[in-house]
């Protein structure tokens, strides 16, 4: 498991429970992703959805998916 994801998941165990609080874990992942994107926003380079995806995958040290996977705009 990626080091940062492991650190975040360890913050999500409630008391003596052996079960992770999925809602809290999801919130922490979203906060982490938002932080990555907001940091990049300060840079003087162009920013688009593909850049955001690449930054998040890189941040969590995951292999970027094949280019044919498109970002879905909501």
Beta strands, then each sheet from edge to edge (+ up, - down):
end
